[in-house]
Amino acid sequence: MRYHERQEGLWCGMHAIHNAVQVRCLGKRDFFRGAQELEDDASESILEAIHPMDRQLVTAFGNVDVSLIVYMLAELGYDAEIV
């Protein structure tokens, strides 16, 4: 039987990852941690160039930026790219 996770809130990115890898492997906290790690790794010049309103990689409602989805997949050992 194939794994399928139903949509909860706006957490499409998290559910898409779980459905792709066929297991629930990440929680909401993991996405907030991943967002913090990505922001910590970003250079000051990159952060200054992005408007503060556009800087959120994940929101409390679950909107997840595609760069965070790629990062989380890499954390799981998958090689994903934005095309």
C-alpha positions as CSV (number, residue, x, y, z in Angstrom):
1,M,0.0,0.0,0.0
2,R,1.3,3.4,-1.0
3,Y,1.8,6.1,1.7
4,H,-0.3,9.2,1.3
5,E,-0.6,12.0,3.8
6,R,-3.6,14.3,3.8
7,Q,-3.2,18.1,3.6
8,E,-3.1,19.9,7.0
9,G,-3.2,23.6,7.0
10,L,-0.9,25.1,4.4
11,W,1.9,22.6,5.0
12,C,1.9,21.5,1.3
13,G,5.7,21.3,1.2
14,M,6.0,19.0,4.2
15,H,3.2,16.7,2.9
16,A,4.8,16.7,-0.5
17,I,8.1,15.5,0.9
18,H,6.4,12.8,3.0
19,N,4.4,11.6,0.0
20,A,7.5,11.6,-2.2
21,V,9.7,9.6,0.3
22,Q,6.7,7.5,1.4
23,V,7.1,8.1,5.1
24,R,6.4,10.8,7.7
25,C,9.9,11.8,8.5
26,L,9.8,15.6,9.3
27,G,7.7,17.7,11.6
28,K,6.9,21.3,11.7
29,R,9.7,22.0,14.1
30,D,12.2,20.5,11.6
31,F,11.1,23.1,9.0
32,F,11.5,26.0,11.5
33,R,15.0,24.6,12.4
34,G,15.9,24.2,8.8
35,A,14.8,27.8,8.0
36,Q,17.0,29.1,10.9
37,E,20.0,27.1,9.6
38,L,19.5,28.5,6.1
39,E,19.2,32.0,7.4
40,D,22.3,31.6,9.6
41,D,24.3,30.4,6.5
42,A,23.1,33.3,4.3
43,S,25.6,36.1,3.9
44,E,24.6,39.6,5.2
45,S,24.7,41.0,1.7
46,I,22.1,38.4,0.5
47,L,19.9,39.1,3.5
48,E,20.1,42.9,2.9
49,A,19.2,42.4,-0.7
50,I,15.9,40.6,0.1
51,H,13.0,42.7,1.4
52,P,12.2,41.6,5.0
53,M,8.6,40.7,4.0
54,D,10.0,38.2,1.4
55,R,12.6,36.7,3.8
56,Q,10.3,34.1,5.5
57,L,11.3,30.6,4.5
58,V,8.4,29.1,6.6
59,T,5.3,30.7,8.2
60,A,3.3,29.7,11.2
61,F,0.5,28.6,8.9
62,G,2.9,26.3,6.9
63,N,3.8,28.2,3.8
64,V,7.2,26.8,2.9
65,D,9.7,28.4,0.5
66,V,10.9,26.0,-2.2
67,S,14.5,26.7,-1.2
68,L,13.7,25.2,2.2
69,I,12.0,22.2,0.6
70,V,15.2,21.5,-1.3
71,Y,17.3,22.0,1.9
72,M,15.1,19.6,3.8
73,L,15.3,17.0,1.1
74,A,19.1,17.3,1.2
75,E,19.0,16.8,4.9
76,L,17.3,13.5,4.2
77,G,19.9,12.5,1.7
78,Y,18.1,13.4,-1.5
79,D,19.5,15.5,-4.3
80,A,16.9,17.9,-5.4
81,E,17.2,21.0,-7.6
82,I,14.9,23.8,-8.7
83,V,14.3,23.7,-12.4
